[in-house]
Amino acid sequence: MANTTLTDAKNAKNDEFYTQYHDIEKEINAYLEYNPDVFRDKIIFLPCDDPEWSNFTKYFAQNFQKFKLKKLISTSYAVESKTYKNGYQTTLFEERSPKFDKKKTRIRGKIFTLTKDKTGDNRIDIDDLDWQYLEGDGDFRSKEVKKLRDEADIIITNPPFSLFREFLAWIVKAKKQFLIIGNMNAITYKEVFPLIKENRMWLGVTNFNMGMYFKVSDNFVYADTYKFEKEQNGVKVNRVPGVCWFTNLEHGRRHQRLPLMTMSDNLKYNKKMSGKTYYDKYDNYDAIEVSFTDAIPSDYEGVMGVPVSFLDKYSPEQFEILGATQRGCHKEVPDIKKYDDYWEVRPNGKKTGSSGGKTNENANLVGNDGKKNYFINKDGRIIQSAYQRIFIKHKKIKGKK
């Protein structure tokens, strides 16, 4: 959209998505299976939350004793500080509380804490939550919320997608363990990819190719092109494709080796390699193109360019991540050619007006598949960009040459 106000409103509405209980439960179970004591004696902090509406607070409050938590903290962001304010309503829980303040409820964030049995029923659960208004609006960048971050052991939430980079940096700076939801496009951000490359962060268990359904407000407006479910179990939902969990908590799936065939067997039997007699090599990188994760050859010792979706199957014991195209993240696999003297052409043969410089650092292949734009120079040499690629190579097994 050209209109900045409309764009801001759209971004704000896209940040008002609530994670469903079963999606939280499914993801958390994987960490518990790997380490049943992962949350024992830990302080869990759920920032960027709406405790009265959020399933994160409900889930961890209901499982407080089962997980043997030390403390649960969740905070919300004041409605008047949000760009998109429509659809806000206070809960009966807040309105019936003696702490309720009509003015404060709109301009201040709220903090919910859980540490002990308040009701005297000999269990600690959601009914024992204590709450109060924050001094500020609950912005995660405020000193008030930073103090809560510093107190916590593990940070878990679905942060605003539009602030994902800043939120992740906020966590990393404090050297905390975390489990957060984000868009798979964030993988290649220059602020994010180095963390993955250095094995300081990895993807969670939920397969991001499936997409996730989030609860949305009753007045949420679907895009005209939306073709998925709009309601689940009586709740209005919106499907967001390419969503994944980012974490530095260990889980078993990331240590499962990917079963692979040799290069020759892939060319013979892999249907995705049908019609191919060899693996293409990039024009500007010393690496081969592997368009599908299940076509990675088991016996190739050089550098391979794979799709971003490879990270969903990545095992640090099996592969080494060397870099990624673009983003300045490929020092270990330098590009060896530039295309400033090329120009971009549409599939119909018409020039776009852009120079070949825009494809510098992309993974480029010689030729034209006729499906997307390509680049050509004065000598008629044609190259075409592959999609975003991650550079990997097999790790050598100790004892083998």
Wavefront OBJ file of the C-alpha trace (Angstrom):
o trace
v 0.000 0.000 0.000
v 1.194 3.492 -0.764
v -0.649 5.032 2.169
v 1.631 4.883 5.216
v -1.246 5.027 7.683
v -2.963 2.053 6.067
v 0.318 0.161 5.997
v 0.926 0.818 9.682
v -2.615 -0.299 10.487
v -2.163 -3.495 8.494
v 1.132 -4.249 10.266
v -0.452 -3.544 13.630
v -3.369 -5.895 12.951
v -0.913 -8.563 11.850
v 0.746 -8.266 15.264
v -2.546 -8.957 17.103
v -2.489 -12.728 16.618
v -2.919 -15.067 19.591
v -1.243 -18.477 19.617
v -3.598 -21.407 20.139
v -3.277 -23.593 23.221
v -2.714 -26.853 21.330
v 0.127 -25.322 19.283
v 1.893 -24.227 22.473
v 1.347 -27.611 24.080
v 2.617 -29.524 21.049
v 5.816 -27.481 20.868
v 6.552 -27.519 24.599
v 6.049 -31.293 24.807
v 9.060 -31.823 22.552
v 11.383 -30.053 24.986
v 9.956 -31.988 27.907
v 10.484 -35.267 26.057
v 14.139 -34.370 25.522
v 14.636 -33.076 29.069
v 11.790 -33.575 31.586
v 13.461 -31.062 33.931
v 13.897 -28.297 31.363
v 11.616 -25.961 33.364
v 12.383 -27.189 36.888
v 13.073 -24.310 39.324
v 12.990 -21.820 36.440
v 11.470 -18.356 36.260
v 9.438 -18.175 33.042
v 8.753 -14.725 31.590
v 6.032 -14.172 28.990
v 6.415 -10.607 27.675
v 4.374 -9.087 24.823
v 1.486 -11.096 26.200
v -2.140 -10.339 27.026
v -2.452 -12.525 30.110
v -6.262 -12.459 30.206
v -6.551 -13.549 26.585
v -3.273 -15.332 25.953
v -2.902 -19.093 25.962
v 0.755 -18.842 26.966
v -0.222 -17.637 30.443
v -3.017 -20.213 30.712
v -0.767 -23.050 29.637
v 2.113 -22.364 32.003
v -0.181 -21.462 34.896
v -2.091 -24.724 34.526
v 1.181 -26.687 34.364
v 3.028 -24.731 37.069
v 3.349 -27.677 39.452
v 3.808 -30.319 36.758
v 6.775 -28.406 35.339
v 8.026 -27.571 38.860
v 8.349 -23.877 38.012
v 9.799 -21.413 40.463
v 7.870 -18.394 39.182
v 5.718 -17.352 36.238
v 5.614 -13.730 35.019
v 3.580 -12.361 32.122
v 3.108 -8.774 30.974
v 0.816 -6.999 28.540
v 1.117 -3.876 26.400
v -1.288 -0.968 27.026
v -3.939 -0.556 24.360
v -3.363 3.208 23.999
v 0.273 2.516 23.068
v -0.728 0.192 20.241
v -1.097 1.468 16.697
v -4.237 -0.595 16.186
v -6.717 -0.068 19.056
v -9.977 -1.418 17.610
v -11.583 -4.442 19.210
v -10.118 -3.888 22.676
v -12.274 -4.874 25.624
v -11.559 -5.417 29.279
v -12.244 -8.813 30.787
v -14.749 -9.519 33.536
v -11.773 -10.756 35.557
v -10.278 -7.259 35.548
v -13.553 -5.333 35.844
v -14.642 -7.286 38.924
v -11.282 -6.838 40.641
v -10.957 -4.124 43.334
v -7.762 -3.087 41.516
v -9.659 -2.134 38.344
v -9.097 1.417 37.131
v -10.844 2.658 33.963
v -8.025 5.047 33.102
v -5.088 2.811 33.960
v -6.468 -0.133 32.004
v -5.928 1.745 28.722
v -2.611 3.517 29.380
v -0.726 1.001 31.493
v 0.407 -2.519 30.891
v -0.401 -5.278 33.349
v 1.782 -7.811 35.098
v 0.606 -11.246 36.222
v 2.714 -13.374 38.572
v 2.335 -16.868 39.920
v 4.426 -18.318 42.736
v 2.184 -20.005 45.310
v -1.232 -21.370 46.244
v -3.425 -18.363 47.118
v -6.804 -20.062 47.083
v -5.961 -22.746 49.634
v -6.952 -25.671 47.401
v -3.491 -27.270 47.719
v -2.519 -26.671 44.117
v -0.943 -23.852 42.138
v -2.753 -22.953 38.935
v -4.390 -20.140 37.001
v -6.696 -19.271 39.905
v -3.647 -18.260 41.944
v -2.417 -15.602 39.529
v -1.777 -12.219 41.103
v -1.953 -9.072 39.003
v -1.420 -5.336 39.081
v -0.891 -2.437 36.705
v 2.633 -1.688 35.587
v 4.011 1.813 36.040
v 4.478 2.093 32.290
v 2.753 0.769 29.174
v 4.487 -2.634 29.178
v 6.804 -1.972 26.217
v 9.472 -4.681 26.323
v 12.142 -1.999 25.801
v 11.204 -0.127 28.990
v 13.418 -0.295 32.088
v 10.525 -1.835 34.000
v 10.174 -4.789 31.652
v 13.937 -5.128 31.153
v 14.214 -5.683 34.891
v 11.737 -8.560 34.602
v 13.710 -9.960 31.660
v 16.886 -9.909 33.736
v 15.132 -11.775 36.554
v 13.910 -14.556 34.263
v 15.617 -17.777 33.205
v 13.564 -18.503 30.079
v 11.586 -16.120 27.850
v 8.669 -17.548 25.880
v 6.220 -15.590 23.730
v 4.791 -14.683 20.342
v 6.326 -11.212 19.868
v 5.080 -8.650 17.337
v 6.374 -9.837 13.958
v 7.163 -6.251 12.992
v 9.561 -5.967 15.954
v 11.067 -9.451 15.726
v 14.669 -8.346 15.072
v 14.640 -5.881 17.929
v 12.950 -8.320 20.284
v 15.432 -11.099 19.530
v 18.367 -8.735 20.074
v 16.755 -7.738 23.390
v 16.813 -11.384 24.496
v 20.266 -12.222 23.157
v 21.789 -9.202 24.862
v 20.581 -10.550 28.204
v 21.944 -14.048 27.400
v 18.656 -15.752 28.199
v 17.179 -19.035 27.067
v 14.144 -18.496 24.885
v 11.384 -19.925 22.730
v 9.664 -17.410 20.446
v 7.508 -17.440 17.331
v 8.537 -15.646 14.156
v 8.251 -15.722 10.379
v 10.615 -18.019 8.502
v 11.764 -14.991 6.468
v 13.551 -13.833 9.606
v 16.016 -16.715 9.170
v 18.008 -14.765 6.592
v 18.041 -11.425 8.431
v 21.619 -10.309 8.993
v 20.817 -9.951 12.704
v 19.402 -13.485 12.878
v 21.309 -15.771 10.529
v 24.697 -15.524 12.323
v 23.022 -16.892 15.466
v 21.844 -19.939 13.505
v 25.197 -20.367 11.783
v 27.046 -20.244 15.118
v 24.626 -22.765 16.682
v 23.450 -20.194 19.215
v 19.871 -20.482 17.980
v 17.912 -23.038 15.987
v 14.397 -23.818 14.829
v 11.838 -25.421 17.087
v 9.936 -28.626 16.435
v 6.824 -27.435 14.581
v 7.222 -27.795 10.806
v 6.961 -24.303 9.337
v 5.798 -25.632 5.965
v 2.422 -26.339 7.577
v 1.678 -22.756 8.642
v -0.091 -21.930 11.905
v -3.601 -20.797 12.747
v -3.808 -17.896 15.190
v -6.815 -16.606 17.073
v -7.827 -13.140 15.819
v -10.267 -10.487 16.993
v -13.935 -10.655 15.974
v -13.533 -7.623 13.705
v -10.489 -9.023 11.883
v -10.844 -8.601 8.105
v -9.510 -11.374 5.884
v -7.650 -10.664 2.663
v -9.653 -11.269 -0.503
v -7.193 -14.031 -1.454
v -7.562 -15.912 1.867
v -8.655 -19.516 1.199
v -8.150 -21.294 4.515
v -10.213 -22.046 7.610
v -11.718 -19.055 9.382
v -12.967 -20.838 12.459
v -11.680 -23.647 14.655
v -13.563 -24.934 17.694
v -15.770 -21.848 17.681
v -12.798 -19.469 17.575
v -12.107 -17.045 14.727
v -8.677 -17.841 13.287
v -6.320 -16.758 10.544
v -3.688 -18.986 8.955
v -0.209 -17.494 8.701
v 2.160 -19.394 6.370
v 5.862 -19.855 7.009
v 5.688 -19.437 10.784
v 8.213 -21.177 13.007
v 9.571 -21.290 16.531
v 13.073 -19.977 17.249
v 14.869 -21.252 20.321
v 18.094 -22.122 22.099
v 16.413 -24.850 24.148
v 17.479 -28.359 23.171
v 15.058 -30.780 21.575
v 15.623 -34.207 20.120
v 14.506 -33.631 16.555
v 17.407 -31.374 15.668
v 19.816 -34.224 16.418
v 18.152 -36.659 14.021
v 20.294 -37.230 10.959
v 18.658 -36.727 7.572
v 18.566 -39.946 5.473
v 20.219 -39.275 2.121
v 21.100 -40.959 -1.175
v 24.341 -40.641 -3.111
v 24.595 -38.168 -5.956
v 24.280 -40.892 -8.588
v 21.272 -42.475 -6.862
v 19.533 -39.098 -6.590
v 19.975 -38.551 -10.325
v 18.634 -42.044 -11.024
v 15.808 -42.447 -8.526
v 14.834 -39.100 -6.984
v 11.708 -37.911 -8.810
v 12.543 -34.305 -7.966
v 15.726 -34.664 -10.039
v 13.843 -36.072 -13.032
v 15.464 -35.073 -16.317
v 18.725 -34.046 -14.661
v 22.021 -35.761 -15.468
v 24.111 -33.620 -13.135
v 23.827 -31.065 -10.334
v 24.127 -27.472 -11.576
v 26.999 -25.354 -10.325
v 26.548 -21.680 -9.522
v 28.058 -19.111 -11.843
v 29.274 -16.928 -8.980
v 29.888 -19.335 -6.082
v 32.029 -22.447 -5.834
v 29.043 -24.578 -4.875
v 26.363 -26.786 -6.411
v 22.653 -26.047 -6.482
v 20.464 -28.452 -4.466
v 16.889 -27.274 -4.918
v 15.353 -29.818 -2.542
v 16.492 -30.879 0.903
v 15.813 -34.555 0.163
v 18.097 -34.319 -2.893
v 21.219 -33.474 -0.865
v 23.832 -35.993 -2.046
v 25.377 -38.011 0.779
v 28.750 -38.359 -0.938
v 29.429 -34.783 -2.093
v 32.263 -33.234 -0.103
v 32.056 -29.693 -1.455
v 29.778 -26.743 -0.713
v 26.056 -27.013 -1.482
v 23.397 -24.323 -1.769
v 20.128 -25.481 -0.205
v 16.695 -23.879 0.380
v 15.966 -22.041 3.624
v 13.519 -24.845 4.424
v 16.573 -27.093 4.940
v 16.880 -25.670 8.453
v 13.726 -27.548 9.401
v 15.765 -30.772 8.938
v 19.180 -29.465 9.981
v 21.291 -31.562 12.356
v 24.485 -29.873 13.641
v 26.123 -33.295 13.906
v 25.557 -33.977 10.202
v 26.071 -30.610 8.489
v 28.087 -27.443 8.840
v 26.436 -24.151 7.909
v 28.886 -21.905 6.059
v 26.769 -18.916 5.112
v 23.865 -17.631 3.060
v 23.395 -15.677 -0.125
v 22.895 -11.952 0.305
v 22.791 -10.383 3.783
v 26.608 -10.232 3.913
v 26.604 -13.704 5.458
v 28.857 -15.635 3.082
v 32.455 -14.787 3.971
v 33.377 -18.481 4.054
v 31.839 -18.922 0.598
v 32.760 -15.692 -1.226
v 31.041 -14.707 -4.439
v 33.503 -14.761 -7.344
v 31.624 -12.740 -9.960
v 29.592 -9.513 -10.253
v 26.894 -8.637 -12.766
v 26.931 -4.849 -12.943
v 27.267 -4.993 -16.760
v 24.120 -7.125 -17.119
v 20.528 -5.906 -17.266
v 17.314 -7.495 -16.059
v 14.745 -8.881 -18.501
v 11.221 -10.194 -17.930
v 10.157 -13.631 -19.244
v 8.421 -11.833 -22.145
v 11.760 -10.348 -23.248
v 11.128 -6.777 -22.090
v 13.746 -4.997 -19.978
v 12.768 -4.006 -16.448
v 15.120 -1.039 -16.330
v 17.210 -2.565 -13.535
v 20.880 -3.436 -13.849
v 22.412 -6.790 -13.040
v 23.832 -5.316 -9.878
v 20.629 -6.309 -8.102
v 21.532 -9.978 -8.484
v 25.056 -9.629 -7.117
v 25.496 -12.081 -4.209
v 22.420 -14.065 -5.233
v 23.002 -17.712 -6.157
v 23.044 -17.402 -9.961
v 22.812 -20.170 -12.543
v 23.649 -19.982 -16.238
v 20.555 -20.154 -18.433
v 16.887 -19.186 -18.394
v 14.035 -21.438 -17.270
v 11.445 -19.162 -18.895
v 9.481 -18.815 -15.641
v 10.993 -15.716 -14.048
v 13.148 -12.691 -14.771
v 16.684 -13.232 -15.994
v 19.821 -11.146 -16.611
v 21.751 -10.743 -19.849
v 24.938 -8.898 -20.906
v 25.977 -7.335 -24.214
v 27.434 -10.651 -25.398
v 24.105 -12.401 -24.903
v 25.235 -14.375 -21.860
v 22.236 -15.182 -19.661
v 22.068 -15.973 -15.949
v 19.179 -16.383 -13.569
v 18.882 -16.209 -9.792
v 17.931 -19.164 -7.648
v 15.902 -18.375 -4.549
v 17.548 -17.539 -1.230
v 20.124 -20.221 -0.482
v 22.019 -21.423 2.583
v 25.509 -22.825 2.042
v 26.293 -26.093 3.791
v 28.697 -29.003 3.657
v 28.822 -32.408 5.273
v 30.671 -32.705 8.547
v 33.449 -35.223 8.402
v 32.963 -38.106 10.786
v 35.960 -38.572 13.055
v 37.990 -41.590 12.058
v 36.914 -41.329 8.402
v 38.892 -39.653 5.684
l 1 2 3 4 5 6 7 8 9 10 11 12 13 14 15 16 17 18 19 20 21 22 23 24 25 26 27 28 29 30 31 32 33 34 35 36 37 38 39 40 41 42 43 44 45 46 47 48 49 50 51 52 53 54 55 56 57 58 59 60 61 62 63 64 65 66 67 68 69 70 71 72 73 74 75 76 77 78 79 80 81 82 83 84 85 86 87 88 89 90 91 92 93 94 95 96 97 98 99 100 101 102 103 104 105 106 107 108 109 110 111 112 113 114 115 116 117 118 119 120 121 122 123 124 125 126 127 128 129 130 131 132 133 134 135 136 137 138 139 140 141 142 143 144 145 146 147 148 149 150 151 152 153 154 155 156 157 158 159 160 161 162 163 164 165 166 167 168 169 170 171 172 173 174 175 176 177 178 179 180 181 182 183 184 185 186 187 188 189 190 191 192 193 194 195 196 197 198 199 200 201 202 203 204 205 206 207 208 209 210 211 212 213 214 215 216 217 218 219 220 221 222 223 224 225 226 227 228 229 230 231 232 233 234 235 236 237 238 239 240 241 242 243 244 245 246 247 248 249 250 251 252 253 254 255 256 257 258 259 260 261 262 263 264 265 266 267 268 269 270 271 272 273 274 275 276 277 278 279 280 281 282 283 284 285 286 287 288 289 290 291 292 293 294 295 296 297 298 299 300 301 302 303 304 305 306 307 308 309 310 311 312 313 314 315 316 317 318 319 320 321 322 323 324 325 326 327 328 329 330 331 332 333 334 335 336 337 338 339 340 341 342 343 344 345 346 347 348 349 350 351 352 353 354 355 356 357 358 359 360 361 362 363 364 365 366 367 368 369 370 371 372 373 374 375 376 377 378 379 380 381 382 383 384 385 386 387 388 389 390 391 392 393 394 395 396 397 398 399 400 401
